[in-house]
Amino acid sequence: MFSSESINIMHLAVEWLLQPVIYILIFVVIATLWEAGTAIGERFGGLQKLKITNNIANIEILARKRIERADLISRVGPMLGLMGTLIPLGPGLAALGQGDLQTLASAVTVAFDTTVLGLLAGIAGFVMGRLRRRWYDNLLDEIENNG
């Protein structure tokens, strides 16, 4: 029932995806840390420097870019985490059927690790996006009201 050539090709393709998904997920976590540092810089001085410029158009462009990056992290991180969860579970469950508990344990460990990293990136991206929206809205309101 599950032994056609197309299914075998699909299994190979999905197994091949695990390493790239893990590498991209690690990159997303690093990008999340970078964005967190940028957000801290914005909060403690960066926004005030932008306020001095009084250039609403440039501030809106910068805000849009930074909010979009945080939104992208909040969406992509959990997706990659889910992919990293599901990909090793197939071979892990197959190993369970053959009594190979070591392979199952390894697969479940990878699944849990990628889930946690994906959710961590997603939560951080979501929080940064919400905070940035509020910060930039307040900044633009202050410039408009004082200008």
Secondary structure as the mmCIF struct_conf table of DSSP 4:
data_model
#
loop_
_struct_conf.conf_type_id
_struct_conf.id
_struct_conf.beg_label_comp_id
_struct_conf.beg_label_asym_id
_struct_conf.beg_label_seq_id
_struct_conf.end_label_comp_id
_struct_conf.end_label_asym_id
_struct_conf.end_label_seq_id
HELX_RH_AL_P HELX_RH_AL_P1 GLU A 5 GLY A 41
HELX_RH_PI_P HELX_RH_PI_P1 GLU A 42 GLY A 46
HELX_RH_AL_P HELX_RH_AL_P2 LEU A 47 THR A 53
TURN_TY1_P TURN_TY1_P1 ASN A 54 ASN A 54
HELX_RH_AL_P HELX_RH_AL_P3 ILE A 56 GLY A 97
TURN_TY1_P TURN_TY1_P2 GLN A 98 GLY A 99
HELX_RH_AL_P HELX_RH_AL_P4 LEU A 101 ASN A 146
#
